[in-house]
Amino acid sequence: SQLFVCLQAFSMNRLVSRSALLSATRCFSRTSEVSGKQTCLIETHRKHGGKLVEFAGYDMPTQYADLSIKESTIHTRKHVSLFDVSHMLQTHITGKDRVAFIESLTTADVQGLQENSGTLSVFTNDKGGIKDDLIIMKTDKDFLFLVTNAGCIDKDLPYLLENAAAWRSKGKDVKIETLDNRGLVAVQGPEMAKVLQEGTEIDLSKLTFMKTIVGTVFGIEGCRVTRCGYTGEDGVEISVDPTKAEQLVERLLASQAGKVKLAGLGARDALRLEAGLCLYGSDIDENTTPIEAGLAFVVAKRRRETLDFPGAEKIVKQLKEKSWPKRRVGLIAPAGRCPRSHLPLIDPLDKCALGFVTSGCPSPTLGKNIAIAYVDKSHSKEGTKFIVDFGAKQAPVEVVKMPFVPTNYYTGKK
């Protein structure tokens, strides 16, 4: 169909745009020595038997010696795991015009956020496509705290710096400060609160999802603790002095309040996929709008009225007219090979290609193969069946609601 020709072109463009961000399934299979950039936790990974791969230019652990990827995924769902995410770009935006500045580049209502709270948002381009996804925290200090993807540093940082310089040339007050080499540790799983609470004066019962606070954690001062994560489980991300990051991890691992294990990129990818979360460069990119990606919630209500972010007209038109060509969906394959990125989806009746897979993996939690895909919007209803075309072989899949595994974010409500 004409739509699928467009989808194929979209897929090919993604291959180019994600060149800085290695495919998770490809990098997880690597066994050769790596020599990329290193986070402040590199010696911790080596000490605990981390199998290192190159990811977004960094030497990162895909798994550790004590658990397989499947075992690590299940452990996170049942207990608590630690992930090194220090490769992510952490940034402070300062100046009295900082809120207006970040709103000029994203879809977020930062003005409407309470202090020490945040939101998931996206940088958009002039065509409404997603340049990157990010978390924006509005602190009670004189700065915004941003966390953006490691694989997009080479475009995100120049984008922020160039736009900030343009604003300053017009007399505006805004400045970008990167927190180079600062540690970032994700603590994820149902036992997180028990483990962390014994080592901090922060009242975690009051720190709900997407709230942030600075405090002392296991004797380390100045830790920024944010209730968020990329697994679908309750969790926090702790921004920590790089010289104290290893100490923090070891003290968390020594906790007797829960079963704490290190986890790598393999489990992280499986967990985020089970939670129906997007990986930039695979499931979202500059050729996909937030609406097509099923991320309409990141386009704040006030911003739909102000229309003052890149690509706003196209995005809001899609929202109002409910007219967009493709839609992100979840797929379950009960048997056969696991769907993988770029594979076409075939209508079993007329044999027409109506979409393609963007991410897929065997789900350790469900014991089934799962995938994320884009399909013709008219064929995106739950229960719709497709055939995944592997070339020599094929496998049936069915459109299902996401997340595949229920999320457990802590909102403070029972």
C-alpha positions as CSV (number, residue, x, y, z in Angstrom):
1,S,0.0,0.0,0.0
2,Q,1.0,3.6,-0.4
3,L,1.1,4.0,3.4
4,F,3.5,1.1,3.8
5,V,5.9,2.7,1.2
6,C,5.9,5.7,3.5
7,L,6.4,3.4,6.5
8,Q,9.4,1.7,4.8
9,A,10.9,5.1,4.1
10,F,10.4,6.1,7.7
11,S,12.1,2.9,8.8
12,M,15.1,3.5,6.5
13,N,15.4,7.1,7.8
14,R,15.5,5.6,11.3
15,L,18.5,3.5,10.4
16,V,20.4,6.6,9.5
17,S,19.2,8.8,12.4
18,R,20.0,6.1,15.1
19,S,23.6,5.6,13.9
20,A,24.9,7.1,17.2
21,L,22.6,4.8,19.2
22,L,23.4,1.1,18.7
23,S,20.5,-1.3,18.5
24,A,20.0,-3.0,21.8
25,T,19.6,-6.5,20.3
26,R,22.8,-6.0,18.3
27,C,25.0,-4.7,21.0
28,F,23.8,-7.2,23.6
29,S,25.2,-10.0,21.4
30,R,28.7,-8.5,21.2
31,T,31.5,-10.4,22.9
32,S,34.6,-8.4,21.7
33,E,36.6,-6.0,23.8
34,V,35.3,-2.5,24.0
35,S,37.0,0.8,24.4
36,G,34.4,3.6,24.4
37,K,33.8,6.3,27.0
38,Q,33.4,5.1,30.6
39,T,31.1,6.1,33.3
40,C,32.3,6.7,36.9
41,L,31.1,3.2,37.7
42,I,33.3,1.3,35.3
43,E,35.4,-0.4,38.0
44,T,32.2,-1.5,39.8
45,H,31.1,-3.2,36.6
46,R,34.4,-5.0,36.2
47,K,34.5,-5.9,39.9
48,H,31.1,-7.6,39.7
49,G,31.6,-9.4,36.4
50,G,29.8,-7.1,34.1
51,K,29.8,-8.1,30.5
52,L,30.7,-4.8,28.8
53,V,29.4,-3.7,25.4
54,E,29.5,-0.5,23.5
55,F,26.3,1.5,23.9
56,A,25.9,5.1,22.7
57,G,29.7,5.4,22.7
58,Y,30.1,4.1,26.3
59,D,31.3,0.8,27.7
60,M,28.2,-0.4,29.5
61,P,27.3,-3.7,31.2
62,T,24.7,-5.8,29.4
63,Q,24.5,-8.3,32.3
64,Y,26.5,-9.5,35.3
65,A,28.1,-12.8,36.1
66,D,25.5,-13.8,38.7
67,L,22.3,-13.5,36.7
68,S,21.2,-14.1,33.1
69,I,19.2,-11.3,31.4
70,K,16.0,-13.3,32.0
71,E,16.8,-13.9,35.6
72,S,17.8,-10.2,36.1
73,T,14.5,-9.0,34.6
74,I,12.4,-11.3,36.9
75,H,14.6,-10.2,39.9
76,T,13.8,-6.6,39.2
77,R,10.0,-7.3,39.1
78,K,10.2,-9.2,42.4
79,H,12.9,-7.4,44.3
80,V,15.2,-4.5,43.4
81,S,17.9,-3.9,40.9
82,L,20.6,-1.2,40.4
83,F,21.3,0.2,36.9
84,D,24.2,2.5,35.9
85,V,22.6,5.2,33.8
86,S,25.5,7.7,34.3
87,H,25.9,7.8,30.5
88,M,22.7,9.9,30.3
89,L,23.2,13.7,29.8
90,Q,22.4,15.6,33.0
91,T,21.9,19.4,32.6
92,H,21.1,22.5,34.6
93,I,19.3,25.4,32.9
94,T,19.7,28.6,34.8
95,G,18.6,32.3,34.3
96,K,15.3,34.1,34.8
97,D,14.1,33.1,31.4
98,R,14.8,29.4,31.8
99,V,11.2,28.2,31.9
100,A,10.2,30.1,28.8
101,F,13.3,28.9,27.1
102,I,12.7,25.2,27.6
103,E,9.1,25.6,26.7
104,S,10.2,27.0,23.4
105,L,11.8,23.7,22.6
106,T,9.5,21.1,24.2
107,T,5.8,20.3,24.6
108,A,5.9,20.6,28.4
109,D,4.0,23.0,30.7
110,V,7.0,23.7,32.9
111,Q,5.4,26.9,34.1
112,G,2.5,24.9,35.6
113,L,4.7,22.4,37.4
114,Q,5.0,22.6,41.2
115,E,8.5,23.1,42.6
116,N,10.5,19.9,42.9
117,S,8.3,18.0,40.4
118,G,8.8,17.1,36.8
119,T,7.4,15.6,33.6
120,L,8.4,13.5,30.7
121,S,8.5,15.6,27.5
122,V,10.0,15.7,24.0
123,F,12.0,18.0,21.9
124,T,10.1,18.5,18.6
125,N,11.2,19.6,15.2
126,D,9.4,21.9,12.8
127,K,7.6,18.9,11.2
128,G,6.3,17.7,14.6
129,G,8.8,14.9,14.8
130,I,10.5,13.9,18.0
131,K,14.2,15.1,18.3
132,D,14.5,13.3,21.7
133,D,12.6,12.5,24.8
134,L,13.7,13.9,28.1
135,I,12.7,14.5,31.7
136,I,12.4,18.0,33.0
137,M,12.4,18.8,36.7
138,K,11.4,22.2,38.1
139,T,13.5,22.5,41.2
140,D,13.0,25.0,44.1
141,K,16.4,26.4,43.3
142,D,17.5,28.7,40.4
143,F,17.7,26.0,37.8
144,L,15.8,23.3,35.9
145,F,17.3,19.8,35.9
146,L,17.2,17.9,32.6
147,V,18.0,14.3,31.8
148,T,18.4,13.4,28.2
149,N,19.4,10.3,26.2
150,A,23.1,9.4,25.9
151,G,22.7,8.4,22.3
152,C,21.5,12.0,21.5
153,I,24.1,14.0,23.3
154,D,25.8,15.0,20.1
155,K,22.6,16.7,18.8
156,D,20.8,17.6,22.1
157,L,23.7,19.6,23.7
158,P,24.5,21.7,20.6
159,Y,20.8,22.3,20.1
160,L,20.4,23.6,23.7
161,L,23.6,25.7,23.5
162,E,22.8,27.2,20.1
163,N,19.3,28.1,21.1
164,A,20.5,29.5,24.5
165,A,23.0,31.7,22.6
166,A,20.3,33.0,20.3
167,W,18.1,33.9,23.3
168,R,21.0,35.7,25.0
169,S,21.6,37.7,21.7
170,K,18.0,39.0,22.2
171,G,18.7,40.1,25.8
172,K,17.2,37.0,27.4
173,D,18.8,35.4,30.5
174,V,19.4,31.7,30.1
175,K,22.5,29.5,30.5
176,I,23.2,25.8,29.9
177,E,25.4,23.9,32.4
178,T,26.2,20.2,31.9
179,L,26.9,18.1,34.9
180,D,29.9,16.3,33.3
181,N,30.7,12.8,34.6
182,R,28.2,13.0,37.4
183,G,26.9,9.5,38.5
184,L,23.3,8.5,37.9
185,V,22.0,5.3,39.5
186,A,18.6,3.8,38.9
187,V,17.2,1.8,41.8
188,Q,14.2,-0.1,40.5
189,G,11.8,-2.7,41.9
190,P,9.1,-3.2,44.6
191,E,11.7,-3.4,47.4
192,M,13.3,-0.1,46.4
193,A,11.6,2.0,49.2
194,K,12.6,-0.5,52.0
195,V,16.2,-0.6,50.9
196,L,16.6,3.2,50.3
197,Q,14.6,4.4,53.3
198,E,17.1,2.8,55.8
199,G,19.9,4.9,54.3
200,T,18.2,8.4,54.0
201,E,16.4,11.0,56.0
202,I,14.2,11.7,53.0
203,D,10.6,10.5,53.6
204,L,10.0,8.3,50.6
205,S,6.3,8.0,51.4
206,K,6.0,11.7,50.4
207,L,8.2,11.4,47.4
208,T,5.7,10.4,44.8
209,F,6.2,9.6,41.1
210,M,8.0,12.4,39.2
211,K,8.9,14.3,42.4
212,T,12.6,15.2,43.2
213,I,14.5,16.2,46.3
214,V,18.1,16.6,47.4
215,G,19.4,14.9,50.5
216,T,21.8,12.5,52.1
217,V,21.8,8.9,50.9
218,F,23.8,6.3,52.8
219,G,26.0,9.0,54.2
220,I,26.6,10.7,50.9
221,E,25.5,14.3,50.9
222,G,24.0,16.2,47.9
223,C,22.3,13.3,46.2
224,R,19.4,14.3,44.0
225,V,16.7,11.6,44.3
226,T,13.9,11.5,41.7
227,R,11.0,9.1,41.8
228,C,11.0,7.8,38.3
229,G,12.5,5.0,36.1
230,Y,12.4,3.1,32.9
231,T,11.2,-0.3,34.1
232,G,7.5,0.2,34.9
233,E,8.3,-0.6,38.6
234,D,8.5,1.8,41.5
235,G,11.9,3.3,41.6
236,V,14.2,6.3,41.8
237,E,17.1,7.7,40.0
238,I,19.9,9.1,42.2
239,S,22.2,11.8,40.8
240,V,25.5,11.5,42.8
241,D,29.0,13.0,42.9
242,P,31.1,10.8,40.6
243,T,33.7,10.2,43.3
244,K,30.9,8.8,45.6
245,A,29.0,6.7,43.0
246,E,30.8,3.4,43.7
247,Q,30.4,3.9,47.4
248,L,26.7,4.5,47.0
249,V,26.3,1.3,44.9
250,E,28.2,-0.9,47.3
251,R,26.2,0.4,50.2
252,L,23.0,-0.3,48.4
253,L,24.2,-3.8,47.5
254,A,25.0,-4.5,51.1
255,S,21.5,-3.7,52.3
256,Q,19.7,-6.4,54.2
257,A,16.3,-4.7,53.7
258,G,15.8,-6.3,50.3
259,K,17.5,-8.5,47.7
260,V,19.6,-6.0,45.8
261,K,21.3,-7.0,42.5
262,L,23.1,-5.1,39.8
263,A,21.4,-5.2,36.4
264,G,22.5,-4.3,32.9
265,L,21.2,-3.1,29.6
266,G,19.8,-6.5,28.7
267,A,17.3,-6.5,31.6
268,R,16.7,-2.8,31.2
269,D,15.6,-3.3,27.6
270,A,13.3,-6.2,28.4
271,L,11.8,-4.3,31.3
272,R,11.1,-1.1,29.4
273,L,9.6,-3.1,26.5
274,E,7.3,-5.0,28.9
275,A,6.2,-1.6,30.3
276,G,5.5,-0.4,26.7
277,L,8.1,2.3,27.0
278,C,9.8,3.8,23.9
279,L,13.5,3.6,23.1
280,Y,14.6,6.6,21.1
281,G,16.0,5.7,17.7
282,S,13.9,2.5,17.6
283,D,10.3,3.4,18.6
284,I,10.4,7.1,18.2
285,D,12.5,9.5,16.1
286,E,12.4,12.7,14.1
287,N,9.9,11.2,11.6
288,T,7.3,10.3,14.3
289,T,5.0,12.8,16.1
290,P,4.1,12.3,19.7
291,I,0.5,11.5,18.6
292,E,1.5,8.8,16.2
293,A,3.7,7.3,19.0
294,G,0.8,7.2,21.4
295,L,2.4,9.9,23.6
296,A,-0.3,12.6,23.4
297,F,0.0,13.0,27.1
298,V,3.4,14.7,26.8
299,V,1.7,17.6,24.9
300,A,0.5,19.7,27.8
301,K,-3.0,21.1,27.7
302,R,-1.9,24.8,27.9
303,R,0.7,24.2,25.1
304,R,-2.0,22.9,22.8
305,E,-3.5,26.4,23.0
306,T,-0.3,28.5,22.9
307,L,1.1,26.6,19.8
308,D,4.5,28.0,20.6
309,F,6.8,25.0,20.2
310,P,8.3,23.5,17.1
311,G,5.8,21.6,14.9
312,A,2.9,22.6,17.1
313,E,0.4,23.1,14.3
314,K,0.8,19.7,12.9
315,I,0.7,18.0,16.3
316,V,-2.4,19.8,17.5
317,K,-4.1,19.3,14.1
318,Q,-3.6,15.5,14.5
319,L,-5.0,15.7,18.0
320,K,-8.1,17.7,17.0
321,E,-8.9,15.9,13.7
322,K,-7.8,12.5,15.0
323,S,-6.1,12.1,11.6
324,W,-2.7,10.5,11.5
325,P,-1.5,7.7,9.2
326,K,0.3,5.3,11.5
327,R,0.0,4.3,15.1
328,R,2.3,2.6,17.6
329,V,0.9,-0.6,18.9
330,G,1.9,-3.6,21.1
331,L,2.1,-7.1,19.6
332,I,2.2,-10.5,21.3
333,A,3.5,-13.6,19.4
334,P,2.3,-16.7,21.3
335,A,4.6,-19.0,19.4
336,G,7.4,-19.0,16.9
337,R,10.4,-16.6,16.5
338,C,10.5,-13.3,18.3
339,P,9.6,-10.3,16.2
340,R,12.6,-8.0,15.7
341,S,13.2,-4.4,14.6
342,H,12.5,-3.5,10.9
343,L,10.5,-6.7,10.1
344,P,7.4,-6.1,8.0
345,L,3.8,-6.9,9.2
346,I,1.6,-8.6,6.7
347,D,-2.2,-8.6,6.6
348,P,-3.0,-12.4,6.6
349,L,-6.0,-11.9,4.3
350,D,-4.8,-9.7,1.4
351,K,-1.0,-10.3,2.0
352,C,-0.5,-6.5,2.0
353,A,2.3,-5.0,4.2
354,L,0.7,-2.6,6.7
355,G,3.4,-1.9,9.2
356,F,6.7,-2.9,10.7
357,V,8.3,-3.9,14.0
358,T,10.4,-1.3,15.9
359,S,11.4,-3.3,19.0
360,G,10.9,-6.9,20.2
361,C,12.1,-9.4,22.7
362,P,11.0,-12.6,24.6
363,S,9.2,-11.4,27.7
364,P,10.8,-13.0,30.8
365,T,7.7,-12.0,32.9
366,L,5.0,-13.3,30.5
367,G,6.9,-16.2,28.8
368,K,5.8,-14.9,25.4
369,N,7.4,-12.9,22.6
370,I,6.4,-9.2,22.6
371,A,7.0,-6.3,20.3
372,I,6.3,-2.7,19.5
373,A,5.3,-1.8,16.0
374,Y,3.8,0.9,13.8
375,V,0.8,-0.1,11.7
376,D,-1.7,1.6,9.4
377,K,-4.1,3.4,11.9
378,S,-7.1,1.6,10.4
379,H,-5.5,-1.7,11.4
380,S,-4.5,-0.8,14.9
381,K,-7.4,-2.1,17.0
382,E,-6.8,-4.6,19.7
383,G,-7.2,-8.1,18.4
384,T,-6.0,-7.3,14.9
385,K,-3.9,-10.1,13.6
386,F,-0.7,-9.8,11.4
387,I,2.0,-12.1,10.1
388,V,5.6,-11.1,10.9
389,D,7.6,-11.8,7.8
390,F,11.1,-13.1,8.6
391,G,11.8,-13.9,5.0
392,A,12.1,-17.7,4.9
393,K,9.7,-18.0,7.8
394,Q,6.7,-16.2,9.2
395,A,5.0,-16.0,12.6
396,P,1.5,-14.8,13.7
397,V,1.1,-11.8,16.0
398,E,-1.8,-10.0,17.6
399,V,-2.3,-6.4,18.5
400,V,-2.7,-6.0,22.3
401,K,-3.0,-3.2,24.8
402,M,0.2,-1.8,26.3
403,P,1.8,-2.0,28.8
404,F,2.3,-5.7,28.4
405,V,3.0,-5.9,32.2
406,P,1.1,-3.5,34.6
407,T,3.2,-0.6,35.8
408,N,3.7,0.0,39.5
409,Y,4.6,3.7,39.8
410,Y,4.3,5.1,43.3
411,T,1.6,7.9,43.4
412,G,0.9,7.8,47.1
413,K,-2.5,6.4,46.5
414,K,-3.5,2.8,47.4
